[in-house]
Amino acid sequence: MAFDGNWIEYKNEKFDEFLDAMGVNAAKRKLAQNMKLQLTMKQDGKKFTMTEKSLLRTKETSWTMDEEFTGDLADGSVMKGTYTLETPTCFVGKFTRMSDGKEIVNRRKVDGDEMIQTTKVDDVEMKRYFKKQEA
């Protein structure tokens, strides 16, 4: 289970541009830039549970691969979509933000003790890099 464990963000690319494309105002984007996201992930077969921790909130999300679910984004907007396991170390989610119909594609891929999250909205693609932490 490649995704199991605690992951700490150590860098990102085009995060501000991505948040801008999502409609996040400048003050909130500046605050978000200085937060390093912490993820705790647990996989049980096709079921995943992920806890996100930041300075602003702690949020737990659960889903089952290939089953549609509804969740919320950090800005409070609601999205609906499905995650699909592409390989044992990579899954992709395709979502629609309910407020405006924006399509969001989110990919997480594990390579050893690193996980790269690539998320795209409109023509903006951002990356977040995470290192696995020892238990």
N, C-alpha and C positions, 0 to 999 in steps of 0.2 A: 504494500500500500504506500506508494511513493508520496502521496500528499499528506499522510499522517504526520502530525508534529506541530511545532511552534515555528513560525516564520516571521522575521523582522525585515521591514523594508529598509534598504540602505541607499537606494538612489532611484530617480525617476527621470523620464525624458518626455517632454511636451505635455507635462501634467497641467500647467497653467493654460495652455492652448485648448486642451481637452475640456477643462472646467469651463472655460469661456464658451466653447461650442455647446456645452450643456446648459448655458444660461446662468452660471454662477457669477454673482457680482464680484467686483475687484477686491473688496475687503475680505470676503470669505475665501477667495482664491489665494490671497496672500497668507491668510491663516493656515489654509490647507497645505501650502507649500512647506511649512515648517514642521509638519507632523509626520512622524514615521509610523506608518501603520503596522500593527502587530496582528498576525493571523494565527489562529489555532484551528487546525483542520483534522477531521476524523472521517475515515472512510470505512464503511461496513458494507461490502459488496457494492451495490449500485447506489446506496444511500450515503449522502455526505452531510456533515454538519460543520459549519464554519463560524467561528467567533471572531469578529473584528473589534480591535481595541485601538482607540486613539485618544487624544486629549479631550475630544468633544463627546464621545459616546462609546458604549460597548453594545454590540449588536450580534445576535446569533441568528443564523439562517440555516435551514435544512432543506434539502431537496433530494429527489431521486432522479438519477440519470434517465433521460428520455421521457420524463413526465413533466408536463407544463406546470408551472407554479407562479405565484404572484409574490413579489417582494418589494421592498422600498429601497431607495437610494439614499445617500447621505443627506441630500437636500430635501428629503421627505417625499419626493415624487414616487409614484407607483409604477412598477414595470411588470411585464408578464412575458414569460418565455420558457425556454428549455435548455438544459445542459446536455451535451452528448459527449461520451468518453470516446475520443479518437484513438488513443493508444493507452496502455496502462499508466503512462506518465503525462498525458495531455488531455484536457477537456476543453470544449468550446461551448459557450452559451450564446444564444441569439434571442434578443429581447426587444420589446417595444415599450417605450415610455408612454403610459396611458394619457398623459396630459396633452401631448403634442404629436404622438405617433412616431417620434424619432426612433430609428433602429440603432441598437447598441449591440456590438459583437465583443464578447469577452473571452479571451483564451488564457489558460494557465498551463504552463509546461514546466515539469520538473526535470532537472539535469543534475544528478548527484545531490549536493546540498544547496543548490540554487533553484529558485522558482522565478520564472519571468511571466508577468501578467501583461498581456497586450490587449488594450481596449480601444475600440474605434467607434466614433459617432461622426456622422457626416463624412467629411474628408480628413478628419483629424484622428491620428492614431498615437496613443501614448503608451509608454511602457513603465512598469514598476518592477524593480528587482528586489527579491527577497533572499535572505540567507536562512537556512535552517539552524535553529538553536538546539543545543544539547538539552536534554530533559533534566 
